[in-house]
Amino acid sequence: MAGVTQDEPRPVRRSLRRFVLGVFLVGLLVVGGTSFRVWQVARGDDRTPADVVLVLGAAQYAGTPSKVLEARLRHAKELYDEGVAPYIVTTGGNQPGDTYTEATAGVRWLTGQGVPEDHVIAVGEGNDTLGSIEAAAEKIHEHGWKSVVIVSDPWHSLRARTMASDAGLDAWTSPTHSGPIVQTRETQIRYILYETAALLYYRATNAPAENFGVPGNVGADK
């Protein structure tokens, strides 16, 4: 009887080990699959005609776009000039003490480059991707529009598109492939990992990445 008693827990331990291994493998597949989709969508450039080009904000300094934001705005103007969409919507709020929002800095740059003022709309609300997209979606719907081509950095594209779709927009992406975020392989890997974590957190909680505790940066979550 003593021998039987000693052997009885072994099947339980084996089942527990198999369960833990199964959870680990599923988690690995989910993270790996999400990282692959972040990378895959980042490589796309969908210039299908839309109602508006939606530019996600990044840092600005006294009304002058940062290099990250300027790269996005330059790409948005290229899409506008190609006739992809007749209007551009810029997004992004401001930090305490700032005179300009990211959205108004974007409008200043675009109109300075020849885009007519009545073809650019600033939505200066939101200090993260989710807040900016939800505010922009409300404004876009007020105009009777629905389809958007999103301009951001490549690695940000999948999360931005997911949030835009959840906000009731028909969305696809045409990311910029210039600027500091796409210059080195090390930077690209860091942003892919960031966006994988941020997207998984959003899917689990419907909250922006700041609540996840991922370090902020000028490119990925502005």
N, C-alpha and C positions, 0 to 999 in steps of 0.2 A: 504493500500500500504506500510505503514511503517513497518507493521509486516512481509510482504513478503520480503522486502529489508533486514531485520535483519536475516531472515532464509536462504537466498540465499548462504551466504558463508559457511554454515555448511557442505554441501556435498563436497565442495572443501577442507575444513579442514580434513574431514574424509578420502578423497582420498589421501591427502598428508600424513596423519598419516599411512595409509595402505601401501603407497609406501615406506616410511621410514622404517617401520617395515619389509616389504618384503626385502629391501636391507640389513637390519641388519641380517635377518635370512639366506639369501643367503651367506652373508659374513661369518656368523658363520659356516655354512655348509662347505664352502670352506676351512676355516682355520682348522676346526675340521677334515675334511676328509684328508687334507694334513698332519696334525699331526699324524693321524692314519696310513697313508701310510709310513711316516718316521719311525714310531715305527715298523710297520709290516715288512718292508724291512730290518730294523736293525736286526731282529730276524732270518733272513734267512742266509744260508751258502751254496751257490751254487758252487760246486767243479767240474762242468762240464769241461772237457778238453778244453783248449783255446790255442791260439798262444803264448800269453805272460801273465805273472802276472804283473799287473800295480800297483805299490806302490805309493800312494800319500804322498808327503813330509810333514814334520813337523819340529819343531825347531831342530837345531844341534848346538853344541858348540865346535868350533875348530876341527871339523871333527868327534866329538863324538855325536851320536844320542841322543836326549832327550829320556826320558822314553816313551813318546807317539810314537815317531818315531821308537824306538827299538821294541816296541810291534808290530808295523806294519811289520817291517822287519822280525821279528821272525816268524810271521804268513806266510809271503810270502815265506820264506825258507821252511816252513812246506809244503806248496802247491807245491813248486818246488820239494822237496824230494819225495812227493807222485806221481809225474809225471803229475800233473794237467796241467803244461805248461813247455816247455823246456827253456824258457828265462824269465828273470825278468827285467822290466823297472822301474827304480827309477826316481822320479820327484822332482822338487822344486828348486828354485833359492836361492840367498843369500841376506843378508842385507848389507848395506854399511859398509865396513871395514872387512867383513867376508872373510877368506881365502878359505873356502870350501862352496860349495852349499849343500843344503839338499840332492840333488841327488848324489853327489860324496861321502858325508858322508854315504849314504845308500849303495853305492857300496863298500866302505871300510869295512863296517860292514859285508856285505854278503860274500865278498871274504875272510874275516877273519874267517868266519864260514864254509868255505870249498866250496862255490859256485864258479865254474870256472869263471875266468875273462871274457872269451869270451861268457859267457851265461848271463852277466849282462850289461845293457846299461843305462848310466846316461843321463838324459835330464834335464840339470840344468837351465831351463828357466821357468819363471813364479813365481810370488809371491802370487798367489791366486789359488783356485781350477780351475777356468776357464782357466787361462793362462797356468797352468801346464798341464792340460788335452789337450788343443789345441796343445801345443808344442809336447807332447808325441804322440798324434794322427798323427801328421805330420811325426814323426820319424818312428812310427809303420807302416804307409802306405808306407814309403820309402823301408822298408824291405819286402813288399808284404804281410804283416800280416793284420789281421782285427779283430780277436776275442780276447777279454781281460777279465780276471777276476780281478776285482778291489779290492785292499786291502786298507782299511782305517778304521776309527772308525765306529761302528755300525750306529750311528745317521747320519753320513755323507754319508752313502751309496746311498740313493735315489738320492740326488742332484748330487753326482759324476757320478752315472750311467746315469742320465738324460743328463748331459753335455757330457759324452762320446758318448752316442747315437747321440746327436746333432752334434758331431764332426765326425760322419761317422763310429764309431766303433760298433761292436757287443759286448755288454758289459753286464756282470752280476757281482754279488758282493759276496765276502767271507770276511766279516769284522773280525777284531781281537776282541776278547772278553776279552782281558787283557789290563793292563795299567791304568793310573789314571783316564781316562775319563769314565770308566765303573765301578768304584769302589763303588760309593755311589748313592743312589736313587736321592738325591738332584742334583748331577752333571748330571745324566741322564736326569732329567726333564729340566734342564737348556739348555742342548744341543738339546733336542727335540724341544724346543721353538725356539732356535736359528736357527736350520735347517729348521723349518717350515717357519719362516720369510725369510730366505735366499733363499729357493726354490721358494716361491711365488714371491719374487722380481726378481729372475732370469727368471722365466716364463713370467713375465710381461715386462722385459726390455732386456733380454739376456745379463745382466751385472753381474759381481761378487758381492758378498755380501758387500765388502768394500764400494762400491758406495751407498749402502743402509744405511750405517752408523751404521751397527751392530758392536759392539765392537769385535776386533780381539782376537784370542786366539791361542794357539799352536796346538790345535787339529782340530778344526772344519773347518777352511778355509785355510789350508796350503797344 
